[in-house]
């Protein structure tokens, strides 16, 4: 599960909401056998908590890039994402808040 999804993402979800280049980047980021996309890169690196997961703020930065503040199972985080034609096209590393 990731903060940016309403449920566990699958191939159908990805094709509707993620660019092909981003899908490739997520696949390459997955270090585990069996393939699949590394949606965990869109989360904090902190241990899972019992709290909610939701986007709390979105701030435009430049040319399709946005700063996104979120709560991931109760853990606050910030990352930058790039959107192209309504799809997630890229991301920059998650930064934990108060870690």
N, C-alpha and C positions, 0 to 999 in steps of 0.2 A: 504494500500500500504506500502511496506517496501523498503528500499534502495537496498536490495539484489534481488529484483524482478523487472521484466520488466513491470508487470501490477499487478493488485490485485491478490494475490495468491488464488488458490482453491485446492481441494483435489488432483486433477490430478498433479498440479504443485508440491505440497508437496510430493507426492509419488515418483516423479522423482528426486527431489532435496534435500530432507530432510530424515534423517534416522528415523526409527520407534520410537526409544527412544527419539529423538528430537521432533517428533510430539507429543508424550506423554507429554514431558516436556512443550511444548507450550500450549497444552490443559489444563494442570494443572495450568499454569500461568494465564489463562483467568478467571478473577473474575466475568464476566458477565453471566447472564442467557442465555440459548440458545446454549451453547457449542461453539465449534470452537477453532481455535488456536490463541494464543496471539502474532501475528506477531509484535505488537507494541513494544514488548521487544527488537526488533532489530532496534529501532529508538532512537533518543534523547528524553529526557523528556521535551524539550523546546516546546513552542507554535509553531504551523505550520507557515511557512513563505511562501513567494511567489517565492523563489529561486528554483534552480534545486535540484534533488536528484541523487547522484552518488557516487560510490566508488572512492576515490582519491589516495589511496595508500594501498598496501598490503605488510606486512613484516613478513617473517617466524620467529616464536619464538622457538618452540620445538615440536617434535613428533606430527605433524598434527595440531598444534595451530598456528594461524596467528593473528597479530595485523592489524586491518583494520581501516583506516581513511576514513571518508566519509562526505558528505554534505547531510543533510536531509531537503529538502524544504528550503535550504539556511542556515540551522543551522549546524555548524561543530560538529562532534562527533568522538569518538574513541571507539572501542570495540575489544574484542578478540573472535575469532570463531575457532572451531575445525572442520576439514574436515576428513571424512572417506570414501574412495572409491568414491570420487567425490561428496559426499553429505554432507550437513551441519549436524554435529553431536552434537554440543554443543556450548554454548556461555557464555561469562562472561560479567557482567554488563557494560552498555554503560557509558562512561565518557564524559561529555560535555567539549568542548574546548572553553575557553573564557567565560564561563557562570558566 
